[in-house]
Amino acid sequence: MTAPAARLSPEAFARARAFLLERGRPLEAARFRHAFEGGEPEAVLAALRPYRNADGGFGQALAPDVRAPNSSVLATVTALQVLHDLNVPATEPLLADAVAWLRTQLRVEPSGSVWPLLPPEAEAHPHAPGGNPLEPEELGRVFGSFQVNPRAKIVAWLHRWPALLP
């Protein structure tokens, strides 16, 4: 037997809304407004654009626990989730450029194809504490060469837009 899903009281929802809109990033505020108040998808896209890098990938601390400005698979997957939630078409430039960038990051290894979550440059920037910092090779060992994470998520998001893939 599972417990029913908890719901916020109207007062708790109002407090959460106020907190998010006052202290949250513009992207989260736009996503909230889109999800709960009929906000325009273009407002979400406009709030997402500052996280896009010239190479088509996303960085600029889009994934809040990694403050690196460089494009990373982690940040780009976060952007894909936003784009998926908005149900953007394959013709959306933010999406097409992100997918093209992701294709350049896929690494073929003896154990299979992988997307490294973070570039080595990310270590030079503030990030969430996680014990001893891991070198990229150690990250790969600990996380199974990233064969599942983020591969499964990327494949799931890309399934939505098959026209962007060969």
N, C-alpha and C positions, 0 to 999 in steps of 0.2 A: 504494500500500500504506500503510495507516495502522497506527500503533503501537497495541498493546493498551492498554486503560485501566490506569493505574497504581492500585494499591491500597495502602493503608496497612498496614504490619505491625501485628500486635496491640499491640506496644509503642508504636508511633507513634500509633495510635488512642487508646490509654489516655492518653498524654500530651496529645493534642489534647482529649480529653474533659475531663481534669482542668483544663486551662487554661480551656476554655470555661465549665465549671461554677464555677470559682473567680473568674474575671475578667470573664466575659461578662455582658451584661445579662440580667435575668430572662426577657425574651422569647426570646432566643436559647437560653437554657438549657431553657426549656419546649419550644421547637421541637425541640431536639436530643433531649430525653427522649421526645417524641412520635414522632419519626422513627426513633429507634434503640432505645428501651427500652420501648415500649408505653405511654408517658405519655398521660394523658387529654387529649383536645382541650380540655376546659374549663379546664385549667391554662394552655394557650396563650391562650385567650380572656381569661382573667383577667390574664395578663401583657400583653396587647394593650390592654386597657381604659384604662390610665393615659395612653395616647397619644391617646385620642379627646378632641376638644374638644366644648364644648356645642353648637356649630353642626352637629355630625354628622361633620365632616371630621376628619382626623388631622394632628397636628403633634407638639409636645413632643419634638422631636429623634428621631422614629421613624426618619427617614432620617438616619443618624448624621453625615453630612457637612454637614447643615444643622440648626443648633441652634435655629432659630426655634420659638417655642411656637405660633405661628399655624397654622391649618389650611392645608395646601398640597396641590396636586394630587400633587406628588412623594411626600409622606408618605402620602396617602390611597391612592395606587396601591400603595405598599409594604404597606399594611394589606390591600388587596384580594388581594395575592399570598398573604399569610398565610391569609386567609379561604378562598381558593381551595384552597390546599394542605390545609386542614382539611376541605374538602368540605362547608362549612356550607350549610344550606338557606337559601333566599331569605327565610325568616321570621326569621333571626338579626338582632336589632336593630342590632348593630354594622355589619352589611353593609347593611341597608336604609337606615340613616341616612347611611352613607358614600356610597351611590349617589345618594340625594336631594341631598346636598351637592355631589357632582360635577356633577349636572345644573344646579345654580345657577352653576357655574363655567365652563361651556361658553360660549365667545365666538364669535359669528358674525362673520366678517370677509370682505371681498371675495374673499380667496384661499381661503376655506373655514372650517369650524368648527375651533376650536382650544381646547385646555386649557392655559393658562399654567402652567408647572411650579411656579413660586414666586410668592407675592404680593410686592409691593414692600417690605413690612415685613420680609421675611426678610433684606434687606441689613443691617439694624441689629443682627443677631445673628451670633455666630461661625459660620463656615462653612469648608468646605475651601478651601484656596488654589487659585486658578486663574488666576494672573496678575493683570491689572488687573480689578477688579470691574466687571461689566457692568450698565448700567442696564437696566430691563425692556425698553425698546424695542430696545436693542442685543442683548439676549439673543434677542429674537424674530427679529431680522435674522440673527444668527449661526446660530440653530437653525431657520431656515425657518418662523418663526411657530409652531413646535411642531406642525406638521401631522402629523408621523409620531410623534415622541416627545413626549408619552406617548400620543397618540391610539390607535395600534395596540395598545399594551398594555392600555389601558382597554377598548377594544372586545373584545379577546380575553378579558379577565376577565369582562366583562359578558355575554358570550355564554353563560357558564355559568348565569346567572340571568335569563333573559328575562322572568320575571314581574315584575321590578322596573322594567321600562321600559315606556313607553307604546307 
